[in-house]
Amino acid sequence: MIYEVLVTARDGAQKTFKVESSAGAWRVDGDAVFVNSENALRDALSLLVGAKSYDVRRTIVAGETVIDIEGERFTVEVRDPRSLKGRRGAGAGTEGPK
């Protein structure tokens, strides 16, 4: 699976990441990332990325997904490029002059 993840910091700075998952292995922007996770509670994860541990919480605020990582908040949007391609193709040829 390949996802596009748009992350917006509190100051408005944005970055898009390409995240790939295959057979339990993860790549971010082409680089291998070794991740171990455990669901601590609903909408909460304990992540071990390399040798560093993170507590991660998710909330929904005004319809947006907000991720809190060790007290730092980010708005996150996850997109599956395959679903976008399908939506674009579904209406192809139906717009424009008749």
Secondary structure as GFF3:
##gff-version 3
##sequence-region A 1 98
A	DSSP	beta_strand	2	9	.	.	.	ID=ss1
A	DSSP	beta_strand	14	22	.	.	.	ID=ss2
A	DSSP	beta_strand	25	28	.	.	.	ID=ss3
A	DSSP	beta_strand	31	33	.	.	.	ID=ss4
A	DSSP	beta_strand	35	41	.	.	.	ID=ss5
A	DSSP	beta_strand	44	49	.	.	.	ID=ss6
A	DSSP	beta_strand	52	61	.	.	.	ID=ss7
A	DSSP	beta_strand	64	69	.	.	.	ID=ss8
A	DSSP	beta_strand	72	79	.	.	.	ID=ss9
A	DSSP	alpha_helix	81	90	.	.	.	ID=ss10
###
